[in-house]
Amino acid sequence: MQKFVSQYGVVFVLVLLCAYYSFATLNPQHPADADTGRKLADYITQQLPNAKVLIVVRDSADDRVFAAAIQQALDDANLVPLGVVAGEPSDVVAELRRLGAAGTTLDVIVTHHFFASRPVLGETRLREFANEFPSLSNVQVIKPSSYTWPTFLTRGNLLSVGNQVAVTAIIAIAMTMVIITAGIDLSVGSLMALSGVLAAWMIHRVAGDGDPGMTTLAFACSAAVLLSAVIGLQTGVMVTAIDIPAFIVTLAVMRIARGMAYKVADGPSPIGIGSETFHSLSAGTLVGIPNPVILMVVLYVLSYVLMSHTALGRYIYAVGGNPEAARLSGVPVKRVLLFVYAICGALAGLGGVMEASLFAVGNPNSGVGYELQIIAAVVVGGTSLMGGKGKVLGTLIGALILAVISNGMYLTKVDSYTQMIVFGTLILIAVLLDQLKSKRWRF
């Protein structure tokens, strides 16, 4: 039992959480995406090939995608719709009155659950329109079929969880290495802010409000990540050469980096980036999977190989287990520590660039509290704060556990104060389990 809990406990917890939130969020689903829109259009072209169609949606980005898919599919079938109404029920009423007054025949209103369930398209209101305007006497409303499914397991929500966890999980890779060496890095949140602001500042200086080229983007992002890596390296130098506790060094660097971010941004206001190319680095997808999730998976595979199948990985564990014994065994302890702190800075910088890309701004206030989330993911994933024990894949599971809890509590409408209590309690439980494992379950 002890071995099972030690090796698979976090996976079991993640599965239980997913099962619980799947049950807790079991609700009627009303699809309104592009694929659903195309299916509706195919149904109309097959069943009502000569119908006069009006598309009705709300004025939102998702609804416009839904409407555009319907319109494009109808156009491809040579069934040109009468138009698209994107707005409020009053806009629908105005359009129906306009069509009725002009004597334009209308056969089908294609919409989604929101409008189909509103009085404006209910039987009573449509009957009133039919009595007033003969050309509207045969109107029928067509909408996508609803079904029951956990909101937690919808594709959009799962992709949201993936995007939510990507930055935290990527930085947690390096934090895992640092904690395995019995260190800590409290500066990662501030380095995120500095990196994002620096990348945004450089892009803005070169391209202004225009769209920069890939060379400019690559240079700006690389420079921001490199600066963070250099700061991380300096942290390692102070920890190894001067023997200052990592907690103190990184606490100071946290303040310094945050101040530098404010200096670069010339205050607390974010630096906007009007580049669609830069935004697409984090907001884009590849084969339907968000780019940050793909990058996260690649980095975890590489870090797993590094920690499990290379001499450097064995050195990192050795330094955390017993640095003096590792030194006597020929392990370059100082160089190993320099490496892990430099990597921690670099991945924090990468996380900052990803955040800036996702929100299209370099915000000096970003990353606040991220260091606690990242450390929590590492600890929940089973890495010992005493050093020498831990796995990067466990850290990924830990980050997913935190993301699932956060997302699940949001979906079940748990207030933010309760969420803080839950996360704090979770960290305490993780540390308690770590202590119990180190004492072989003996009090």
C-alpha positions in Angstrom: 0.0 0.0 0.0 2.8 2.4 0.9 4.5 1.7 -2.4 1.3 2.2 -4.4 0.5 5.5 -2.7 4.0 6.7 -3.1 4.2 6.0 -6.9 0.6 6.3 -8.0 -1.2 8.4 -5.3 -1.2 11.7 -7.2 -2.5 10.0 -10.4 -5.3 8.4 -8.4 -6.2 11.8 -6.8 -6.3 13.3 -10.3 -8.6 10.6 -11.6 -10.9 11.0 -8.6 -11.0 14.8 -9.0 -11.9 14.4 -12.7 -14.6 11.9 -11.9 -16.1 14.1 -9.2 -16.2 17.3 -11.3 -17.5 15.3 -14.2 -20.5 14.2 -12.1 -20.9 17.6 -10.4 -21.0 19.5 -13.7 -23.4 17.1 -15.5 -25.6 19.6 -17.3 -27.6 20.0 -20.6 -25.2 21.1 -23.3 -26.2 23.5 -26.1 -23.6 23.3 -28.9 -23.0 26.4 -31.0 -19.6 26.0 -32.6 -18.5 26.0 -36.3 -18.9 22.2 -36.7 -22.4 22.4 -35.3 -23.2 25.2 -37.7 -22.0 23.2 -40.7 -24.2 20.3 -39.7 -27.2 22.5 -39.4 -26.5 23.9 -42.8 -26.2 20.4 -44.3 -29.5 19.4 -42.7 -31.2 22.5 -44.3 -29.7 21.9 -47.7 -30.8 18.3 -47.7 -34.3 18.6 -46.2 -35.2 22.1 -47.3 -33.2 22.7 -50.5 -35.2 25.8 -51.6 -35.8 27.4 -48.3 -35.3 31.1 -47.6 -33.1 31.2 -44.5 -32.3 33.8 -41.9 -29.4 33.3 -39.5 -29.9 34.6 -35.9 -27.2 34.8 -33.3 -25.9 37.0 -30.5 -23.2 39.6 -31.1 -20.3 37.7 -29.7 -17.1 36.2 -31.2 -18.2 32.6 -30.7 -21.7 33.3 -32.2 -20.2 35.0 -35.2 -18.0 31.9 -35.9 -21.1 29.8 -35.6 -23.0 32.0 -38.0 -20.1 32.3 -40.4 -19.9 28.5 -40.6 -23.6 28.2 -41.4 -23.4 31.0 -44.0 -20.4 29.5 -45.7 -21.9 26.0 -45.9 -25.2 27.4 -47.3 -23.2 29.4 -49.9 -21.3 26.3 -50.9 -24.6 24.6 -51.5 -25.9 27.6 -53.6 -28.5 28.4 -50.9 -27.7 32.0 -50.2 -29.3 33.1 -46.8 -31.3 36.3 -46.6 -29.0 37.6 -44.0 -27.4 37.4 -40.6 -28.8 39.1 -37.5 -26.2 39.3 -34.7 -27.6 41.2 -31.8 -30.4 41.3 -29.2 -34.0 40.1 -29.5 -35.1 43.6 -30.5 -32.8 43.4 -33.5 -34.5 40.1 -34.5 -37.9 41.8 -34.2 -36.8 44.7 -36.4 -35.4 42.4 -39.1 -38.6 40.2 -39.1 -40.7 43.3 -39.5 -38.5 44.6 -42.3 -38.8 41.3 -44.2 -42.5 41.1 -43.6 -43.1 44.7 -44.7 -41.1 44.1 -47.9 -43.2 40.9 -48.6 -40.0 38.8 -48.5 -40.8 35.1 -47.9 -39.0 33.5 -45.0 -39.1 29.8 -44.4 -36.3 29.0 -41.8 -34.8 30.8 -39.0 -31.6 29.0 -38.0 -30.2 29.8 -34.6 -29.0 28.2 -31.3 -30.5 27.4 -28.0 -30.3 31.0 -26.6 -32.6 32.6 -29.2 -34.7 29.4 -29.7 -35.7 29.5 -26.1 -36.5 33.2 -26.1 -40.1 34.5 -26.5 -39.1 36.4 -29.7 -38.9 33.1 -31.6 -41.6 31.3 -29.6 -44.7 30.0 -31.2 -46.9 32.8 -29.9 -44.7 35.6 -31.2 -44.2 33.9 -34.6 -48.0 33.4 -34.9 -48.4 37.1 -34.3 -45.9 37.9 -37.1 -47.7 35.4 -39.4 -51.0 37.2 -38.8 -49.4 40.5 -39.5 -47.2 39.5 -42.4 -48.4 36.7 -44.8 -44.9 36.2 -46.1 -43.9 35.0 -42.6 -46.7 32.5 -42.2 -44.6 29.4 -42.7 -41.5 30.2 -40.7 -39.9 27.4 -38.7 -37.1 27.7 -36.2 -34.2 25.2 -36.5 -31.5 24.9 -33.8 -28.9 22.3 -32.8 -30.0 19.4 -30.7 -29.1 19.6 -27.0 -27.6 16.7 -25.0 -26.6 16.0 -21.4 -22.8 15.9 -20.8 -20.4 17.1 -18.1 -19.4 20.7 -18.6 -16.0 19.8 -17.2 -15.5 17.3 -20.0 -16.5 19.5 -22.9 -13.7 20.1 -25.4 -13.6 23.8 -24.9 -13.3 23.4 -21.1 -10.5 20.8 -21.4 -8.6 23.0 -23.8 -9.1 25.9 -21.3 -7.6 23.7 -18.5 -4.7 22.9 -20.8 -4.0 26.6 -21.5 -4.5 27.4 -17.9 -1.9 24.9 -16.7 0.7 25.2 -19.5 2.7 28.2 -18.2 2.7 27.0 -14.6 3.6 23.5 -15.6 6.5 24.6 -17.8 8.1 26.7 -15.1 7.5 23.9 -12.6 9.9 21.7 -14.6 12.8 23.9 -13.5 11.4 24.4 -10.1 11.3 20.6 -9.6 15.1 20.5 -10.4 15.8 23.3 -8.0 13.8 21.7 -5.2 15.3 18.3 -5.8 18.7 20.0 -5.1 17.1 21.2 -1.8 16.8 24.8 -3.0 14.0 27.2 -3.8 13.3 30.0 -6.2 10.8 32.7 -5.3 11.7 35.0 -8.2 10.0 33.1 -11.0 6.8 35.3 -10.9 8.8 38.5 -11.1 11.0 37.1 -13.9 7.9 36.3 -15.8 6.8 39.9 -15.6 10.2 41.2 -16.5 10.5 38.9 -19.5 7.1 39.7 -20.9 7.5 43.4 -20.5 11.0 43.4 -22.1 9.8 41.3 -25.1 6.8 43.7 -25.5 9.0 46.8 -25.2 11.4 45.6 -27.8 8.7 44.6 -30.2 6.9 47.9 -29.7 10.1 49.9 -30.2 10.9 48.1 -33.5 7.4 47.7 -35.0 5.3 50.2 -33.2 1.6 49.4 -33.8 2.5 47.4 -36.9 3.1 43.7 -37.3 6.8 42.8 -36.8 8.5 40.2 -38.8 9.5 36.8 -37.5 13.1 37.9 -37.1 12.1 40.7 -34.7 9.8 38.4 -32.7 12.5 35.8 -32.4 15.1 38.3 -31.3 12.8 40.0 -28.8 11.6 36.7 -27.3 15.1 35.2 -27.2 16.6 38.3 -25.5 13.9 38.3 -22.9 14.4 34.6 -22.1 18.2 35.0 -22.1 18.0 37.9 -19.7 16.0 35.8 -17.3 18.4 32.9 -17.7 21.3 35.3 -16.8 19.5 36.5 -13.7 18.9 32.9 -12.7 22.6 32.2 -13.3 23.5 35.1 -11.0 21.2 33.7 -8.4 23.1 30.4 -8.6 26.4 32.2 -8.3 25.3 33.8 -5.1 24.0 30.5 -3.7 27.1 28.6 -4.6 30.0 31.0 -4.4 28.9 33.2 -1.5 26.8 30.5 0.2 23.8 32.7 0.8 20.6 30.7 1.4 18.5 30.4 -1.8 15.4 31.6 0.0 17.1 35.0 0.8 18.7 35.4 -2.6 15.6 34.6 -4.6 13.5 36.8 -2.3 15.7 39.7 -3.1 15.8 38.9 -6.8 12.0 38.8 -6.8 11.9 42.4 -5.7 14.6 43.5 -8.0 13.1 41.8 -11.1 9.7 43.3 -10.3 11.2 46.8 -10.0 13.0 46.3 -13.3 9.7 45.3 -15.0 8.2 48.6 -13.8 11.2 50.5 -15.0 11.0 49.0 -18.5 7.3 49.6 -18.7 7.8 53.1 -17.2 5.2 52.4 -14.5 2.4 49.9 -13.8 0.7 50.3 -17.2 1.1 47.4 -19.6 2.7 47.7 -23.0 0.3 46.7 -25.7 1.4 44.7 -28.7 -0.7 45.0 -31.9 0.9 42.0 -33.5 -1.4 39.1 -34.6 1.7 37.0 -35.3 3.0 37.4 -31.7 -0.5 36.8 -30.3 -0.8 33.6 -32.3 2.3 32.1 -30.7 0.2 31.3 -27.5 -3.3 31.8 -28.8 -2.8 29.7 -31.9 -3.4 25.9 -32.3 -1.8 23.0 -34.1 -4.2 20.2 -35.2 -6.7 21.7 -32.8 -4.4 21.6 -29.8 -3.2 25.0 -28.3 0.4 25.8 -28.9 1.3 26.2 -25.2 0.0 22.7 -24.5 2.2 21.2 -27.3 5.2 23.1 -26.0 4.5 21.9 -22.4 4.3 18.2 -23.6 7.6 18.6 -25.6 9.4 20.2 -22.6 8.2 17.5 -20.2 9.4 14.7 -22.5 12.8 16.4 -22.8 13.0 17.0 -19.0 12.0 13.4 -18.3 14.8 12.1 -20.6 17.2 14.6 -18.9 16.3 13.5 -15.3 16.0 9.8 -15.9 18.5 8.9 -18.6 21.5 11.3 -18.4 24.4 11.8 -16.0 23.3 15.4 -15.3 19.9 14.1 -14.1 21.7 11.7 -11.7 23.9 14.6 -10.5 20.9 16.7 -9.7 19.5 13.9 -7.5 22.8 13.3 -5.9 23.3 17.0 -5.0 19.9 17.1 -3.4 20.4 13.8 -1.5 23.8 14.6 0.0 25.9 17.4 -1.5 29.0 16.6 0.4 28.9 12.9 -0.6 28.2 14.0 -4.2 31.2 16.3 -4.2 33.4 13.5 -2.8 32.1 11.2 -5.5 33.3 13.6 -8.2 29.9 15.4 -8.9 30.5 19.0 -9.9 28.1 20.3 -7.3 28.4 24.0 -8.0 28.0 23.6 -11.8 24.9 21.6 -11.2 23.4 24.3 -9.0 24.3 27.0 -11.5 22.6 24.9 -14.2 19.3 24.4 -12.3 19.0 28.1 -11.3 19.8 29.2 -14.8 17.2 26.8 -16.3 14.7 28.1 -13.7 15.3 31.6 -14.8 15.1 30.7 -18.5 11.8 28.8 -18.2 10.4 31.6 -16.1 11.3 34.0 -18.9 9.7 31.7 -21.4 6.6 31.6 -19.3 6.5 35.4 -19.3 6.8 35.6 -23.1 4.0 33.1 -23.4 1.8 35.2 -21.1 2.6 38.4 -23.0 1.8 36.6 -26.3 -1.5 35.2 -25.0 -2.8 38.5 -23.7 -1.0 40.7 -26.4 0.5 42.9 -23.6 3.6 43.0 -21.5 2.2 43.6 -18.1 4.6 44.4 -15.2 1.9 43.2 -12.8 1.8 39.7 -14.3 3.1 36.7 -12.5 2.1 37.9 -9.0 1.7 34.8 -6.8 2.8 32.4 -9.5 5.8 31.3 -7.5 3.4 29.9 -4.9 1.3 28.1 -7.5 4.5 26.6 -9.1 6.0 25.4 -5.8 2.6 24.0 -4.9 2.4 22.0 -8.1 5.9 20.6 -7.4 5.1 19.7 -3.8 1.7 18.2 -4.7 3.4 16.2 -7.4 5.5 14.4 -4.8 8.8 16.2 -4.9 10.3 16.4 -1.4 11.2 19.8 0.0 14.1 18.2 1.8 15.7 17.5 -1.6 16.9 14.4 -3.4 13.4 13.0 -4.3 10.9 13.9 -7.0 9.9 13.4 -10.6 9.0 15.8 -13.3 6.1 13.7 -14.4 4.8 13.9 -10.9 5.1 17.7 -11.1 2.9 17.6 -14.3 0.3 15.6 -12.4 0.5 18.0 -9.5 0.0 21.0 -11.9 -3.0 19.3 -13.5 -4.5 18.6 -10.0 -4.3 22.3 -9.1 -5.7 23.3 -12.5 -8.6 20.7 -12.3 -9.5 21.9 -8.8 -9.4 25.6 -9.8 -11.5 24.9 -12.9 -13.9 22.6 -11.1 -14.5 25.1 -8.3 -15.1 27.8 -10.9 -17.6 25.6 -12.8 -19.4 24.7 -9.5 -19.5 28.4 -8.5 -17.3 28.1 -5.4 -16.3 31.5 -4.1 -12.7 32.7 -4.3 -12.2 32.7 -0.6 -13.1 29.1 -0.3 -10.8 28.3 -3.2 -7.9 29.9 -1.2 -8.7 27.7 1.8 -8.8 24.6 -0.4 -5.5 25.3 -2.1 -3.8 26.1 1.2 -5.1 22.9 2.8 -4.0 20.9 -0.3 -0.4 22.2 0.1 -0.4 21.3 3.8 -1.7 17.8 3.0 1.0 17.3 0.4 3.7 18.4 2.8 2.3 16.1 5.5 2.3 13.2 3.1 5.9 13.9 2.2 6.9 13.9 5.8 5.0 10.6 6.4 6.7 9.0 3.5 10.1 10.1 4.7 9.4 8.6 8.1 8.0 5.4 6.6 4.5 6.1 8.0 5.7 6.1 11.6 4.8 8.9 13.9 
